[in-house]
Amino acid sequence: MTRSELIAELATANPHLRVADIETIVSTIFDGISEALARGERVELRGFGAFVVKHRDARAGRNPRTGDPVEVHEKSVPFFKAGKELRERVNHGPPARAGAGAVGTGGV
C-alpha cells in the first residue's frame, strides 16, 4: 500500500474528515517516526510493532558483479519488529470484536 492509497482508504473510512487533514495527519505521524529514529530513539506502537535503529559495523564485502573485495562502512539502518497482535492478524485474519459473537465468526 502506498501513502496515497493509505490516505484514500482513510478518507473513505472517515468521510467527516477532509482529505487535506488526513494528508497532514499521515505526514505528521511518518515525520515523527522518522525524526525519532534519526535521534536514535525507539518508536513503539502497541499492537502494531516497534521501529528501532540498528548499527552495523564496518566489514569487508564483495562486489557481486566482479567479485572484487570492497570496504563496507559502518552504518545505521532502520528496523521494524512486528508486534504480537499484528503477527496474529497477518497469520490468522482480523480478531473478532469483543461481544460480537464467537471467535472466528467475523462478528456475525
Secondary structure, DSSP 8 states (H G I E B T S, - for coil): --HHHHHHHHHHH-TTS-HHHHHHHHHHHHHHHHHHHHTT--EEETTTEEEEEEEE--EEEE-TTT--EEEE--EEEEEEEE-HHHHHHHHH-S---TTSSSTTSTT-
